[in-house]
Amino acid sequence: MLMYNNYFGLSESPFSIAPNPRYLFLSEQYQEALAHLLYGIGSNGGFVLLTGEVGTGKTTVCRCLLEQMPDNTDVAMILNPKASVEELLSALCDELAIAYPPGDQVRSKTYIDLINRHLLDAHARGRSTVLIIDEAQNLGVTLLEQVRLLTNLETNECKLLQIVLVGQPELLELLARPELRQLSQRITARYHLGALSLKDLEAYIVHRLAVAGLNRPIFPVSTLKRLYRLSGGIPRVVNILCDRALLGSFVQRDNHVEVATLIKASREVFGDEAALRLSPKDSWRWLLALAVAAVLAAWLVGFAAAAWVADGARVPAFEMPSLERLSSFSLFDVPPGETTVAEQSAATATVSAAGVPRAQPKSSAMATVAADSVTSQLYTPTSQNAPPVAALAVPSALEAQGRAPDRVSAQGFRWQAQPDKDLALVQAYRALFAAWKLEYDPRQNPVVCRFAETQGLGCLVTGGDLISLQQLNRPAVVSLKTDAGLVHATLLELNDEAARLTVGGALMDVPYDELERRWPGSYTLLWRVPAQYSAPIWPGARGASVEWLSQQMALINGAVQLEAGDRYDAKLVEQVGLFQMRQGLSVDAVVGPITAIHLNTHTRNDLPLLASRRER
């Protein structure tokens, strides 16, 4: 490594995968992540949550967080949480320098009593204590419940222990389980780190090279674009590829990293997998397949890409269709207006006419919705058969009649299998747009969220249970895990007894308990983006978006004359914080998509809702 460092004039290796805080590139989403962590720690709540895909920089953010901790803060960090309850508690004691009896027979109560005594003493001395658990997705239900019990250590005024959970997306699924709902409701701030955008990747490369002592560009634009395609914007993969490419450029005595060198580095790093990531020009068959695959990938990749949200995280890639299938596939297999066998078989579900008044949400406690740091996700095909396009007619009579889902029984309820998962997903998104009175044709607009943006809508892909979706109160696309396999559906109406969904083009009523049992913990919805809104609005901001926010708060507060202040001042912060508290949101005064959705619900009458305003 020293050889290519000297060759390029670098003082050290710029692309080490070690979590060095000096190399933390503070993109907008990383700044938001740090802000949410610091807010959560300072809010005297119970839990703070940081999630992200492997290699997105979670540990590096934590190291940067440690450097910004107040001087009166004691920090315990557990990096390997795979342990028993007693081992976890003893590790916490070790981190806080708490003495405990020797031997393997020490019981949990002994550790907890010692920890409580230590925390009370630290609090009396004006010190706070923070526990950071990395790789928290490995904890499991039992250990997470024990961790939750640690937040019960408190005085009349505050919690004695703040806990930061850091983990991969599997942690979100774990926290969505019913038995962990108490823990989930205690999360005061959460953030999901996503992949870098192309623009951020370019700045990321420049930043790391500058920290290492090089202030001239050595990655041409064409190389950066190929790097983005190869890495998917995952920082760790970017580092590995750049490190190997710099070594290759040194060996070839090049002053820049050329595309060919990067491709060779990719083959060395990924091995046979590189063939799936590259697009060489030595095969006409490959090019032909790519031409078709590009159309397919465009509308799938765009399901959750929206310009107004922080750059999102890539979900684990599914298997792509084979080249043979791609090269023979046509997007026009099914003429518009005709239905497929899958649609006809799904049409056996019927809808009855009687309505049921909506009860209160099933949980008696107000569920806390995630903070307004929303992630977008990239989708890839989930089956070997690429989906033909079929017309989907969604009846609008239900909305006109204001009918609620029928009371249905879970006994004997059966899900219909969806032989073509990709077609079912296309149908689900067409139904979602139909709920907004929009006709969506994937042939004309292959990128879902780009089409939504042209209609003044934004895509929101987020995690949460049914209660969180009821709070957002918008139709959503969801992929349910049923006995018949994965079922893609559009949730159109929801009350405390039943839900109304479109599945494969047919309307069906599903018992609430059945839907809750099949709920995957994530969903996708659309929301109306104000013309003045382009990014989350932070306290201290100025401009048209703040004027819009002032007007929204004036409408909600019943002002006769709408205010039009252009600065997000202390008064407006107080109003927004109070609104967030009333809505059961994280009270951080940051107006991101989730808070904006709630504002829209209270100030607009032209929105499709899961529950009518009368029922709410």
LUMRO-102394 format. One line per field, with one value per residue (C-alpha): x, y, z; residue in one letter. Coordinates in steps of 0.5 Angstrom, whole numbers, padded with zeros to 4 digits, always signed. Layout:
<pts>
east	(X / ...)
north	(Y / ...)
up	(Z / ...)
res	(a / ...)
</pts>
This chain:
<pts>
east	(+0000 / +0006 / +0008 / +0002 / +0001 / +0008 / +0006 / +0000 / +0003 / -0002 / +0000 / -0004 / -0008 / -0015 / -0019 / -0018 / -0025 / -0023 / -0028 / -0024 / -0028 / -0023 / -0025 / -0033 / -0036 / -0041 / -0046 / -0053 / -0056 / -0050 / -0051 / -0058 / -0056 / -0051 / -0057 / -0062 / -0057 / -0055 / -0062 / -0064 / -0059 / -0060 / -0068 / -0067 / -0071 / -0070 / -0068 / -0064 / -0064 / -0059 / -0060 / -0057 / -0054 / -0048 / -0042 / -0046 / -0042 / -0046 / -0040 / -0036 / -0042 / -0042 / -0034 / -0036 / -0042 / -0037 / -0032 / -0038 / -0041 / -0041 / -0036 / -0040 / -0042 / -0040 / -0040 / -0041 / -0040 / -0041 / -0039 / -0041 / -0048 / -0048 / -0049 / -0053 / -0057 / -0051 / -0046 / -0049 / -0050 / -0043 / -0040 / -0044 / -0041 / -0034 / -0035 / -0037 / -0032 / -0037 / -0034 / -0038 / -0037 / -0032 / -0035 / -0040 / -0046 / -0047 / -0055 / -0058 / -0061 / -0054 / -0051 / -0058 / -0057 / -0050 / -0051 / -0057 / -0053 / -0047 / -0052 / -0055 / -0049 / -0047 / -0053 / -0052 / -0045 / -0048 / -0046 / -0050 / -0049 / -0050 / -0050 / -0048 / -0050 / -0047 / -0049 / -0056 / -0059 / -0056 / -0059 / -0065 / -0072 / -0070 / -0064 / -0067 / -0073 / -0067 / -0064 / -0071 / -0071 / -0065 / -0069 / -0073 / -0067 / -0070 / -0071 / -0077 / -0074 / -0070 / -0068 / -0061 / -0059 / -0059 / -0059 / -0057 / -0058 / -0054 / -0056 / -0057 / -0064 / -0066 / -0066 / -0072 / -0076 / -0074 / -0077 / -0083 / -0085 / -0091 / -0087 / -0082 / -0087 / -0086 / -0079 / -0081 / -0085 / -0079 / -0075 / -0075 / -0070 / -0069 / -0065 / -0063 / -0057 / -0057 / -0053 / -0049 / -0052 / -0048 / -0047 / -0045 / -0040 / -0036 / -0036 / -0034 / -0028 / -0025 / -0026 / -0022 / -0017 / -0016 / -0016 / -0010 / -0007 / -0009 / -0012 / -0012 / -0018 / -0015 / -0022 / -0025 / -0032 / -0033 / -0030 / -0034 / -0040 / -0038 / -0036 / -0043 / -0046 / -0041 / -0041 / -0049 / -0046 / -0045 / -0039 / -0035 / -0035 / -0033 / -0027 / -0025 / -0026 / -0022 / -0016 / -0015 / -0016 / -0011 / -0006 / -0008 / -0006 / +0000 / +0002 / +0001 / +0004 / -0003 / -0004 / -0011 / -0016 / -0019 / -0025 / -0021 / -0017 / -0023 / -0027 / -0021 / -0020 / -0028 / -0026 / -0021 / -0025 / -0032 / -0029 / -0035 / -0040 / -0037 / -0040 / -0047 / -0044 / -0040 / -0043 / -0037 / -0038 / -0035 / -0042 / -0048 / -0052 / -0050 / -0052 / -0059 / -0060 / -0058 / -0063 / -0069 / -0066 / -0065 / -0073 / -0074 / -0069 / -0072 / -0079 / -0076 / -0071 / -0075 / -0080 / -0077 / -0073 / -0075 / -0071 / -0074 / -0072 / -0065 / -0061 / -0064 / -0061 / -0061 / -0065 / -0061 / -0061 / -0066 / -0064 / -0064 / -0068 / -0063 / -0061 / -0065 / -0071 / -0069 / -0067 / -0074 / -0078 / -0083 / -0086 / -0092 / -0094 / -0101 / -0105 / -0108 / -0115 / -0114 / -0113 / -0108 / -0109 / -0107 / -0112 / -0117 / -0116 / -0115 / -0122 / -0125 / -0125 / -0131 / -0133 / -0140 / -0143 / -0144 / -0140 / -0137 / -0135 / -0128 / -0126 / -0120 / -0113 / -0112 / -0106 / -0108 / -0101 / -0100 / -0095 / -0089 / -0088 / -0080 / -0077 / -0077 / -0071 / -0074 / -0070 / -0072 / -0070 / -0068 / -0072 / -0070 / -0074 / -0076 / -0078 / -0075 / -0080 / -0080 / -0087 / -0092 / -0096 / -0103 / -0109 / -0111 / -0118 / -0119 / -0127 / -0128 / -0135 / -0133 / -0129 / -0136 / -0140 / -0135 / -0136 / -0132 / -0129 / -0134 / -0133 / -0130 / -0128 / -0121 / -0123 / -0123 / -0120 / -0115 / -0110 / -0110 / -0103 / -0100 / -0096 / -0093 / -0090 / -0087 / -0094 / -0097 / -0093 / -0094 / -0102 / -0101 / -0097 / -0102 / -0108 / -0104 / -0104 / -0111 / -0113 / -0110 / -0114 / -0108 / -0107 / -0100 / -0097 / -0091 / -0089 / -0090 / -0087 / -0082 / -0079 / -0085 / -0083 / -0080 / -0088 / -0090 / -0086 / -0089 / -0095 / -0093 / -0093 / -0087 / -0085 / -0085 / -0082 / -0081 / -0082 / -0087 / -0093 / -0100 / -0101 / -0096 / -0099 / -0106 / -0103 / -0100 / -0107 / -0105 / -0106 / -0100 / -0097 / -0095 / -0092 / -0095 / -0092 / -0098 / -0099 / -0100 / -0093 / -0091 / -0097 / -0096 / -0103 / -0105 / -0108 / -0114 / -0118 / -0117 / -0121 / -0120 / -0124 / -0122 / -0118 / -0120 / -0114 / -0113 / -0110 / -0108 / -0113 / -0119 / -0122 / -0122 / -0124 / -0118 / -0119 / -0115 / -0112 / -0110 / -0107 / -0103 / -0101 / -0098 / -0095 / -0088 / -0086 / -0085 / -0089 / -0089 / -0094 / -0095 / -0096 / -0098 / -0091 / -0092 / -0090 / -0085 / -0082 / -0076 / -0072 / -0073 / -0074 / -0070 / -0070 / -0067 / -0068 / -0071 / -0075 / -0081 / -0082 / -0082 / -0087 / -0091 / -0090 / -0092 / -0099 / -0100 / -0099 / -0104 / -0109 / -0109 / -0109 / -0115 / -0112 / -0116 / -0111 / -0105 / -0098 / -0092 / -0086 / -0080 / -0076 / -0076 / -0076 / -0077 / -0084 / -0085 / -0081 / -0085 / -0092 / -0089 / -0086 / -0093 / -0096 / -0092 / -0093 / -0100 / -0100 / -0095 / -0089 / -0082 / -0082 / -0075 / -0078 / -0076 / -0081 / -0079 / -0084 / -0088 / -0089 / -0091 / -0096 / -0099 / -0100 / -0103 / -0108 / -0110 / -0110 / -0112 / -0119 / -0117 / -0113 / -0114 / -0114 / -0115 / -0120 / -0125 / -0124 / -0131 / -0128 / -0122)
north	(+0000 / +0005 / +0004 / +0007 / +0012 / +0015 / +0015 / +0019 / +0023 / +0021 / +0021 / +0015 / +0010 / +0014 / +0008 / +0004 / +0000 / +0002 / +0006 / +0012 / +0018 / +0023 / +0020 / +0021 / +0024 / +0029 / +0028 / +0031 / +0024 / +0023 / +0030 / +0028 / +0021 / +0025 / +0030 / +0025 / +0021 / +0027 / +0029 / +0022 / +0022 / +0029 / +0028 / +0024 / +0018 / +0011 / +0009 / +0011 / +0007 / +0007 / +0002 / +0001 / -0004 / -0007 / -0003 / +0004 / +0007 / +0006 / +0004 / +0010 / +0015 / +0012 / +0013 / +0020 / +0021 / +0019 / +0025 / +0029 / +0027 / +0032 / +0032 / +0029 / +0023 / +0016 / +0011 / +0004 / +0000 / -0007 / -0009 / -0017 / -0017 / -0025 / -0027 / -0029 / -0024 / -0025 / -0024 / -0018 / -0015 / -0017 / -0014 / -0007 / -0007 / -0008 / -0002 / +0002 / -0001 / -0003 / -0009 / -0015 / -0022 / -0027 / -0034 / -0036 / -0036 / -0029 / -0028 / -0022 / -0019 / -0018 / -0015 / -0010 / -0008 / -0006 / -0002 / +0001 / +0004 / +0006 / +0010 / +0013 / +0015 / +0018 / +0022 / +0025 / +0027 / +0030 / +0025 / +0022 / +0015 / +0012 / +0005 / +0004 / -0003 / -0005 / -0011 / -0010 / -0015 / -0021 / -0019 / -0023 / -0022 / -0025 / -0020 / -0014 / -0015 / -0015 / -0009 / -0005 / -0007 / -0003 / +0003 / +0002 / +0005 / +0012 / +0017 / +0021 / +0026 / +0022 / +0016 / +0014 / +0010 / +0012 / +0006 / +0007 / +0001 / +0000 / -0005 / -0008 / -0008 / -0014 / -0010 / -0007 / -0013 / -0016 / -0009 / -0010 / -0017 / -0016 / -0018 / -0012 / -0007 / -0004 / -0003 / +0000 / +0005 / +0008 / +0009 / +0017 / +0018 / +0013 / +0014 / +0009 / +0010 / +0009 / +0008 / +0014 / +0018 / +0019 / +0026 / +0024 / +0019 / +0024 / +0028 / +0022 / +0020 / +0028 / +0028 / +0022 / +0023 / +0030 / +0028 / +0023 / +0029 / +0029 / +0035 / +0033 / +0029 / +0022 / +0019 / +0021 / +0022 / +0016 / +0012 / +0015 / +0013 / +0006 / +0006 / +0008 / +0002 / -0003 / -0001 / +0001 / +0007 / +0003 / +0006 / +0000 / -0003 / +0004 / +0003 / -0004 / -0002 / +0004 / +0001 / -0004 / +0001 / +0005 / -0001 / -0003 / +0004 / +0005 / -0002 / +0001 / +0008 / +0011 / +0018 / +0017 / +0011 / +0009 / +0005 / -0001 / -0001 / -0001 / -0006 / -0011 / -0009 / -0011 / -0018 / -0019 / -0016 / -0020 / -0026 / -0029 / -0024 / -0019 / -0021 / -0020 / -0012 / -0011 / -0009 / -0011 / -0010 / -0017 / -0020 / -0018 / -0022 / -0019 / -0012 / -0015 / -0017 / -0011 / -0007 / -0011 / -0011 / -0004 / -0003 / -0008 / -0005 / +0002 / +0001 / -0003 / +0001 / +0007 / +0004 / +0008 / +0013 / +0020 / +0027 / +0030 / +0024 / +0023 / +0018 / +0011 / +0004 / -0002 / -0008 / -0015 / -0016 / -0022 / -0026 / -0023 / -0027 / -0031 / -0028 / -0032 / -0030 / -0023 / -0023 / -0027 / -0022 / -0017 / -0011 / -0012 / -0019 / -0017 / -0012 / -0006 / -0008 / -0016 / -0020 / -0026 / -0032 / -0030 / -0024 / -0028 / -0033 / -0028 / -0025 / -0030 / -0026 / -0022 / -0015 / -0015 / -0008 / -0007 / -0002 / -0003 / +0003 / +0004 / +0003 / +0006 / +0003 / -0004 / -0002 / +0002 / +0006 / +0011 / +0008 / +0013 / +0014 / +0014 / +0020 / +0024 / +0021 / +0017 / +0012 / +0010 / +0003 / +0000 / -0006 / -0012 / -0018 / -0023 / -0029 / -0032 / -0029 / -0022 / -0019 / -0017 / -0011 / -0012 / -0007 / -0006 / -0003 / -0001 / +0001 / +0008 / +0007 / +0005 / +0012 / +0015 / +0011 / +0012 / +0005 / +0001 / -0006 / -0011 / -0015 / -0021 / -0027 / -0030 / -0037 / -0040 / -0034 / -0036 / -0032 / -0033 / -0035 / -0031 / -0035 / -0029 / -0024 / -0019 / -0018 / -0018 / -0012 / -0008 / -0009 / -0007 / +0000 / +0001 / +0000 / +0005 / +0011 / +0009 / +0011 / +0018 / +0018 / +0017 / +0012 / +0009 / +0006 / +0003 / +0002 / +0010 / +0011 / +0006 / +0009 / +0009 / +0015 / +0019 / +0019 / +0020 / +0026 / +0029 / +0029 / +0032 / +0026 / +0023 / +0016 / +0014 / +0007 / +0006 / +0001 / +0000 / -0004 / -0003 / +0002 / +0007 / +0006 / +0008 / +0014 / +0016 / +0014 / +0013 / +0007 / +0003 / -0002 / -0008 / -0015 / -0020 / -0027 / -0031 / -0039 / -0038 / -0035 / -0028 / -0023 / -0016 / -0012 / -0005 / -0003 / +0002 / +0002 / +0000 / +0000 / -0004 / -0010 / -0011 / -0008 / -0008 / -0009 / -0010 / -0017 / -0019 / -0014 / -0016 / -0013 / -0017 / -0016 / -0019 / -0019 / -0014 / -0020 / -0024 / -0018 / -0016 / -0023 / -0023 / -0016 / -0015 / -0009 / -0005 / -0001 / +0004 / +0010 / +0016 / +0023 / +0030 / +0034 / +0042 / +0046 / +0050 / +0043 / +0040 / +0037 / +0036 / +0043 / +0044 / +0050 / +0056 / +0055 / +0060 / +0061 / +0059 / +0052 / +0056 / +0060 / +0054 / +0051 / +0058 / +0057 / +0050 / +0051 / +0058 / +0053 / +0048 / +0053 / +0056 / +0063 / +0068 / +0071 / +0066 / +0068 / +0068 / +0068 / +0066 / +0064 / +0058 / +0061 / +0059 / +0060 / +0056 / +0051 / +0051 / +0050 / +0044 / +0041 / +0041 / +0039 / +0033 / +0031 / +0031 / +0026 / +0021 / +0023 / +0024 / +0031 / +0034 / +0040 / +0037 / +0037 / +0031 / +0027 / +0024 / +0030 / +0033 / +0028 / +0029 / +0037 / +0035 / +0031 / +0036 / +0042 / +0038 / +0035 / +0032 / +0026 / +0019 / +0016 / +0009 / +0012 / +0018 / +0024 / +0022 / +0016 / +0019)
up	(+0000 / +0002 / -0006 / -0009 / -0003 / -0005 / -0012 / -0012 / -0006 / -0001 / +0007 / +0008 / +0005 / +0004 / +0003 / +0009 / +0011 / +0018 / +0022 / +0022 / +0024 / +0021 / +0014 / +0016 / +0010 / +0013 / +0007 / +0008 / +0011 / +0015 / +0018 / +0020 / +0023 / +0028 / +0029 / +0031 / +0035 / +0039 / +0040 / +0042 / +0047 / +0050 / +0050 / +0056 / +0053 / +0053 / +0046 / +0040 / +0034 / +0028 / +0022 / +0015 / +0010 / +0011 / +0009 / +0010 / +0015 / +0022 / +0026 / +0023 / +0025 / +0032 / +0033 / +0031 / +0036 / +0041 / +0039 / +0040 / +0047 / +0052 / +0057 / +0063 / +0059 / +0061 / +0055 / +0055 / +0048 / +0047 / +0040 / +0040 / +0043 / +0042 / +0049 / +0055 / +0059 / +0065 / +0060 / +0057 / +0064 / +0066 / +0059 / +0061 / +0068 / +0065 / +0061 / +0066 / +0071 / +0076 / +0080 / +0081 / +0085 / +0081 / +0078 / +0074 / +0079 / +0079 / +0078 / +0073 / +0079 / +0082 / +0076 / +0075 / +0083 / +0082 / +0075 / +0078 / +0084 / +0080 / +0075 / +0081 / +0084 / +0077 / +0076 / +0083 / +0081 / +0075 / +0070 / +0065 / +0062 / +0055 / +0052 / +0045 / +0042 / +0035 / +0031 / +0035 / +0030 / +0034 / +0040 / +0040 / +0043 / +0050 / +0050 / +0047 / +0053 / +0058 / +0055 / +0055 / +0063 / +0064 / +0062 / +0068 / +0072 / +0073 / +0078 / +0078 / +0073 / +0068 / +0065 / +0068 / +0062 / +0055 / +0050 / +0043 / +0038 / +0032 / +0027 / +0020 / +0017 / +0020 / +0027 / +0024 / +0023 / +0030 / +0033 / +0029 / +0033 / +0038 / +0044 / +0043 / +0042 / +0049 / +0047 / +0040 / +0043 / +0047 / +0041 / +0041 / +0035 / +0029 / +0023 / +0017 / +0013 / +0006 / +0000 / -0003 / -0009 / -0015 / -0013 / -0006 / -0008 / -0012 / -0006 / -0002 / -0006 / -0006 / +0001 / +0003 / -0002 / +0001 / +0008 / +0006 / +0003 / -0005 / -0008 / -0015 / -0018 / -0020 / -0022 / -0028 / -0029 / -0033 / -0028 / -0022 / -0026 / -0027 / -0020 / -0017 / -0022 / -0019 / -0012 / -0011 / -0007 / -0001 / +0002 / +0004 / -0003 / -0006 / -0001 / -0003 / -0010 / -0010 / -0006 / -0011 / -0017 / -0014 / -0014 / -0021 / -0023 / -0020 / -0023 / -0030 / -0028 / -0030 / -0027 / -0027 / -0025 / -0032 / -0033 / -0035 / -0029 / -0025 / -0028 / -0027 / -0020 / -0020 / -0022 / -0017 / -0012 / -0014 / -0018 / -0022 / -0019 / -0023 / -0029 / -0026 / -0025 / -0031 / -0038 / -0043 / -0050 / -0052 / -0053 / -0057 / -0054 / -0047 / -0050 / -0053 / -0046 / -0043 / -0047 / -0045 / -0038 / -0037 / -0038 / -0033 / -0028 / -0029 / -0026 / -0021 / -0018 / -0018 / -0014 / -0008 / -0011 / -0009 / -0010 / -0004 / +0001 / +0004 / +0000 / +0001 / +0003 / -0002 / +0001 / -0001 / -0008 / -0011 / -0016 / -0023 / -0029 / -0033 / -0040 / -0044 / -0041 / -0041 / -0048 / -0050 / -0046 / -0048 / -0044 / -0049 / -0048 / -0045 / -0049 / -0045 / -0043 / -0042 / -0036 / -0035 / -0031 / -0025 / -0025 / -0026 / -0021 / -0016 / -0018 / -0014 / -0008 / -0007 / -0003 / +0001 / +0002 / +0009 / +0013 / +0020 / +0024 / +0025 / +0032 / +0036 / +0034 / +0037 / +0041 / +0047 / +0047 / +0042 / +0037 / +0036 / +0029 / +0026 / +0026 / +0019 / +0017 / +0011 / +0007 / +0000 / -0002 / -0009 / -0011 / -0016 / -0019 / -0015 / -0020 / -0026 / -0030 / -0032 / -0031 / -0037 / -0037 / -0036 / -0035 / -0028 / -0027 / -0019 / -0018 / -0015 / -0013 / -0006 / -0005 / -0008 / -0003 / +0003 / +0005 / +0010 / +0010 / +0012 / +0019 / +0017 / +0021 / +0021 / +0021 / +0014 / +0011 / +0005 / +0001 / -0006 / -0009 / -0014 / -0019 / -0022 / -0017 / -0021 / -0025 / -0018 / -0016 / -0022 / -0021 / -0013 / -0015 / -0021 / -0015 / -0011 / -0016 / -0018 / -0011 / -0012 / -0019 / -0023 / -0029 / -0028 / -0035 / -0033 / -0041 / -0041 / -0034 / -0032 / -0026 / -0021 / -0016 / -0022 / -0025 / -0018 / -0018 / -0024 / -0021 / -0015 / -0010 / -0006 / -0005 / +0002 / +0004 / +0011 / +0017 / +0022 / +0024 / +0023 / +0028 / +0025 / +0018 / +0021 / +0024 / +0017 / +0014 / +0007 / +0002 / +0002 / -0002 / +0002 / +0001 / +0006 / +0008 / +0008 / +0007 / +0000 / -0001 / -0002 / -0003 / -0006 / -0005 / -0004 / +0003 / +0001 / +0007 / +0015 / +0021 / +0027 / +0025 / +0018 / +0012 / +0004 / +0000 / -0008 / -0009 / -0016 / -0019 / -0014 / -0008 / -0002 / +0006 / +0010 / +0018 / +0022 / +0026 / +0020 / +0017 / +0023 / +0023 / +0016 / +0017 / +0014 / +0018 / +0012 / +0007 / +0001 / +0000 / -0004 / -0001 / -0003 / -0003 / -0003 / -0008 / -0004 / +0000 / -0003 / +0003 / +0011 / +0014 / +0020 / +0026 / +0023 / +0016 / +0012 / +0005 / +0002 / +0005 / +0012 / +0009 / +0007 / +0014 / +0018 / +0014 / +0015 / +0023 / +0022 / +0019 / +0024 / +0030 / +0027 / +0025 / +0021 / +0017 / +0015 / +0017 / +0012 / +0016 / +0012 / +0018 / +0022 / +0029 / +0036 / +0036 / +0030 / +0033 / +0039 / +0035 / +0031 / +0037 / +0040 / +0034 / +0033 / +0040 / +0039 / +0033 / +0037 / +0033 / +0035 / +0038 / +0034 / +0030 / +0024 / +0019 / +0014 / +0010 / +0016 / +0019 / +0013 / +0011 / +0018 / +0016 / +0010 / +0013 / +0017 / +0012 / +0006 / +0003 / -0003 / +0000 / -0001 / +0006 / +0010 / +0015 / +0013 / +0017 / +0020 / +0023 / +0026)
res	(m / l / m / y / n / n / y / f / g / l / s / e / s / p / f / s / i / a / p / n / p / r / y / l / f / l / s / e / q / y / q / e / a / l / a / h / l / l / y / g / i / g / s / n / g / g / f / v / l / l / t / g / e / v / g / t / g / k / t / t / v / c / r / c / l / l / e / q / m / p / d / n / t / d / v / a / m / i / l / n / p / k / a / s / v / e / e / l / l / s / a / l / c / d / e / l / a / i / a / y / p / p / g / d / q / v / r / s / k / t / y / i / d / l / i / n / r / h / l / l / d / a / h / a / r / g / r / s / t / v / l / i / i / d / e / a / q / n / l / g / v / t / l / l / e / q / v / r / l / l / t / n / l / e / t / n / e / c / k / l / l / q / i / v / l / v / g / q / p / e / l / l / e / l / l / a / r / p / e / l / r / q / l / s / q / r / i / t / a / r / y / h / l / g / a / l / s / l / k / d / l / e / a / y / i / v / h / r / l / a / v / a / g / l / n / r / p / i / f / p / v / s / t / l / k / r / l / y / r / l / s / g / g / i / p / r / v / v / n / i / l / c / d / r / a / l / l / g / s / f / v / q / r / d / n / h / v / e / v / a / t / l / i / k / a / s / r / e / v / f / g / d / e / a / a / l / r / l / s / p / k / d / s / w / r / w / l / l / a / l / a / v / a / a / v / l / a / a / w / l / v / g / f / a / a / a / a / w / v / a / d / g / a / r / v / p / a / f / e / m / p / s / l / e / r / l / s / s / f / s / l / f / d / v / p / p / g / e / t / t / v / a / e / q / s / a / a / t / a / t / v / s / a / a / g / v / p / r / a / q / p / k / s / s / a / m / a / t / v / a / a / d / s / v / t / s / q / l / y / t / p / t / s / q / n / a / p / p / v / a / a / l / a / v / p / s / a / l / e / a / q / g / r / a / p / d / r / v / s / a / q / g / f / r / w / q / a / q / p / d / k / d / l / a / l / v / q / a / y / r / a / l / f / a / a / w / k / l / e / y / d / p / r / q / n / p / v / v / c / r / f / a / e / t / q / g / l / g / c / l / v / t / g / g / d / l / i / s / l / q / q / l / n / r / p / a / v / v / s / l / k / t / d / a / g / l / v / h / a / t / l / l / e / l / n / d / e / a / a / r / l / t / v / g / g / a / l / m / d / v / p / y / d / e / l / e / r / r / w / p / g / s / y / t / l / l / w / r / v / p / a / q / y / s / a / p / i / w / p / g / a / r / g / a / s / v / e / w / l / s / q / q / m / a / l / i / n / g / a / v / q / l / e / a / g / d / r / y / d / a / k / l / v / e / q / v / g / l / f / q / m / r / q / g / l / s / v / d / a / v / v / g / p / i / t / a / i / h / l / n / t / h / t / r / n / d / l / p / l / l / a / s / r / r / e / r)
</pts>
